[in-house]
Amino acid sequence: MQIVIDLSEARVHLSEPGDFRRFSVAVEGDGDLEVVVDQSGIGRVQPDGEHVVIDLVALRALAGPYATDEWDQGLADMVAYAAGKGWVDADGGIVAHIEPRDEAG
């Protein structure tokens, strides 16, 4: 699963919502990542600038029609795995690393 943030369009969407074995944020375009993340409500950029803490309610909303009971279980399993690795913050958000992505990729 990957959250794609298009800074040029100030748009956020979810790619591969059924893939619970990976989780990241892809950033493309030009703009201010913190502003787009804040405006979208998806979460917050960590001070290191290399990770975004993703709000699980916002993530479920991004999943749209994919967010079935089965999807919820997959998300819960992914969050449990991430928590065991220290990738869940105190507020329950899941920490995703940022992967810059070029326009062609």
Long-range contacts (C-beta under 8 A, 24 or more apart in sequence): 1-78, 2-26, 2-99, 3-42, 3-52, 3-54, 3-59, 3-62, 3-96, 4-28, 4-101, 5-33, 5-36, 5-37, 5-40, 5-42, 7-31, 7-32, 7-33, 7-36, 10-35, 10-36, 10-39, 10-40, 12-36, 12-37, 12-40, 12-42, 12-62, 13-62, 14-59, 14-62, 14-63, 14-64, 14-66, 17-62, 17-63, 17-66, 17-67, 17-71, 18-66, 18-71, 18-74, 20-74, 20-75, 20-77, 20-78, 23-78, 23-82, 23-94, 23-96, 24-96, 24-97, 24-98, 24-99, 25-52, 25-54, 25-96, 25-97, 25-98, 25-99, 26-98, 26-99, 26-100, 26-101, 27-98, 27-99, 27-100, 27-101, 28-100, 28-101, 28-102, 28-103, 29-103, 33-98, 43-93, 44-93, 46-95, 49-98, 50-97, 50-98, 51-95, 51-96, 51-97, 51-98, 52-95, 52-96, 52-98, 53-89, 53-91, 53-93, 53-94, 53-95, 53-96, 54-93, 54-94, 54-95, 54-96, 55-93, 56-92, 56-93, 56-94, 59-94
